[in-house]
C-alpha cells in the first residue's frame, strides 16, 4: 500500500523596502514571520519525511541567496522581518531542526532553488508544520518580493 503524499505551498510577500539583510536575518513580512505549511501532514499530526523543498522568488535579482527554513511542530514566536533569527526558550520544545536550500538560479524574471533529496523526518502535532525563513548570507532585497515556499512529504 502506498503511503499518502502531501504538498504545501505558501506565498510570502516581503515588506515594501530594500533594507539589506545581514547574514542570518529572518526573511518575512512586516511584522510577522511565521510560515504555515498547511496539510503537509496527516490530519491530527504524525511523523512525516520531508522529501522536497523549493523557493521561487518573484524577481530576477534582489532575491534571497541561500536560505534556511527553521521548522516547528507548532507556531513559534514571531520574529520581525530583517531581525536576527533567535530560538527563544519558549519555542525549544516546538523546534524540529532546519532545512537549507541552495543558492537560487536566475531564471530571468524569477529566481528558483530546490532540494529534491531532503529526507528530513519530523513529527507534526497537526496537519501543519511551521517555519521561519532565514537568509544564510547577506543580500539586498527587492521591495515586495513574493517568495513562494513549497514542501513535499510522505508519511513515515
N, C-alpha and C positions, 0 to 999 in steps of 0.2 A: 504494500500500500504506500502510495506517495504521500510524503509529509506536506502539509499546507505551506504555501509560499506567500509572502507578504511584500508589498511595495508601498512606500510612503514618500510623498514629495511635499516640500514646504518652500514657499517663496517668501523671502525676507527682503524688504526694501530698506536700504541704508538711509540715514538722515540726509538732508539737503545741504551737505557741506563737503569740503575737500580737505578736512583736517587730517594730516598724516597719522598713520598708525605706527607706533613703535613695535618692535618685536614683542610678542606675547600679549598684545592687547586683544580685547573682545571685539568681534565684528558683530554688530547687532543693529537694532533700531533704537530710536530715542524715545523713551528712556530704557525700555526693556531689552532683554537679550535672549530670553529663553525660547528655544525652538521645540515645538512638539511634533514628533513623528507619530501621527495617529494611525491606528490599525496596522502597526508593524509587528504586533504580537497577537496571540490568541486572545479572545475575549476573556477577561478575568486574569490575564497575565500568563506567564510561563517562561521557560527557557527557550531562547532562540539563538540562532547563529547568524550574525550579520555577514552576508556574502559579498555585498557590493555597496559602494558609496560613491557619490559623484557631487560635483558642484558645477553649475552652469551660471556664469555671471553675464549680465546684460550689457557688457562693454567689451571693446576690443583692446583697450588699455585702461589702466587705472582700476583693475580688478584685483582681488586678493591674490597673493602669491601662494605659497604652500600654506595649507590650513589644517587645523586640528579641531575635531568635534569632541568635546568632553561630554560623556554620556551619563545619564542619571535614570534611576528607576522611577522617580517621582520628580515633579517640578522643583528645581533648585531655586535658591535666592537669585534674583535678577541682578545683573551687573550692567552698568551703563555702557553704551557703545563707546569704544575708544579708551576704556579704562583697563587697567592691568587685570588679567584673569586672577581670580582668587578662589580657593576651595575653602569656604568657611567651615568651622567645626560643626555647625548645624546641618551641613549638607554631606558630611563624610559618609554616613550610612547609605545615602542615596547614590553615591558616586560609583560608577561601573567601569571607570577607565576611559580611554580615548581611542580614536582612530585618526590617522593622519593621511590627508590627501596630498598628492604631489603638486608640483607647480603646474598651473593650468596652461593648456595650449592656447595660443592666439589663433582663433578661427575667423578672423576678420572682425565682424561686429560682436563677436561672442568669445568669451574665454571658457574653457572646459577642462575639468580634471576628473579622473575616475580611478577607482581601485576595484577591480573585479576579482580580487583574490584575498578578501579580508579574513574570514574565518574567526571572527570575534564572538565569543559566547557570552551572553548576558542574560540576566533574569529580570523580566519586566513584572511590575506589580499590577499592571492593567494592560489594555491593548496598545498603549502608547509608551514610548520612551522619550526622554527629553534630552536636549543638548544645549551647550553654549559653544559657539564658534569662536575660534581664536586664530589670529594671524601669527604664524610662526616667525615670519620675517617682517621687517618694516616695509611699508609702501604708502603711496599717496593715492587715495581712492577717488573715483569719480562720484559726483553727487548723485544720490538716489539710485545707485546701482541696485538692481534686483538680483539677489543671489538665490538660486534655486538649488536646494539640497535634496538628494534622493538617497534613501537607504532601501535595500532589499534583504529579506531574511527568510529563514526556513525554521520550522520548529525543530528543536534539538531532540 
